[in-house]
Protein backbone atom coordinates (compact mmCIF):
# COMPACT_ATOMS: atom_id res chain seq x y z
CA UNK A 1 0.00 0.00 0.00
CA UNK A 2 2.76 2.45 0.90
CA UNK A 3 4.57 1.89 -2.40
CA UNK A 4 1.34 2.33 -4.37
CA UNK A 5 0.54 5.54 -2.49
CA UNK A 6 3.98 7.02 -3.15
CA UNK A 7 3.82 5.99 -6.81
CA UNK A 8 0.44 7.66 -7.28
CA UNK A 9 1.67 10.75 -5.44
CA UNK A 10 4.79 11.00 -7.63
CA UNK A 11 2.72 10.55 -10.82
CA UNK A 12 0.29 13.24 -9.61
CA UNK A 13 3.19 15.59 -8.89
CA UNK A 14 4.68 15.07 -12.35
CA UNK A 15 1.26 15.57 -13.93
CA UNK A 16 0.74 18.86 -12.09
CA UNK A 17 4.19 20.10 -13.09
CA UNK A 18 3.53 19.07 -16.71
CA UNK A 19 0.16 20.82 -16.77
CA UNK A 20 1.68 23.96 -15.23
CA UNK A 21 4.52 24.02 -17.74
CA UNK A 22 2.04 23.60 -20.60
CA UNK A 23 -0.39 26.19 -19.20
CA UNK A 24 2.31 28.84 -18.61
CA UNK A 25 5.35 28.08 -20.83
CA UNK A 26 7.18 31.21 -19.74
CA UNK A 27 10.90 31.19 -18.98
CA UNK A 28 10.28 33.36 -15.93
CA UNK A 29 8.12 30.67 -14.33
CA UNK A 30 10.06 27.62 -15.50
CA UNK A 31 13.55 28.77 -14.53
CA UNK A 32 12.87 29.11 -10.76
CA UNK A 33 11.25 25.65 -10.62
CA UNK A 34 14.03 23.92 -12.54
CA UNK A 35 16.75 25.66 -10.53
CA UNK A 36 15.09 24.84 -7.19
CA UNK A 37 14.67 21.19 -8.20
CA UNK A 38 18.26 20.84 -9.41
CA UNK A 39 19.75 22.50 -6.33
N, C-alpha and C positions, 0 to 999 in steps of 0.2 A: 504493500500500500504506500509506504513512504517513497519508494522509487517512482511509482506511478504518479504520485502527487508532485514530486519535484520535476518529473519529465513534463507534465502538463503545465506546470508553472513556467518552466523554461521556454516551452513552445509559445505560451501566451505572451511572455515577455518579448520574445523575438517578433511575434506577430504585431504587437503594439509598436515596437520600434520600426518595423517595416512600414506599417500604416502611417506612422508619423513622418517618416522620411519621404513617403510617396505624397502625403498630404501637403507637406511644406518642404519641398526640395531646395531649401535656401542654404547657402554655405554658412551663413551666420548662425543657423540653428544646428547644422550638422557638425560643424567643427567642434564646438564645446562638448557635445556628446561623445564624439570619437576620441577626443583628447582625454576626457575624464575616464573613459573605459580603458584606454591604452595605459594610462598612468596608474 
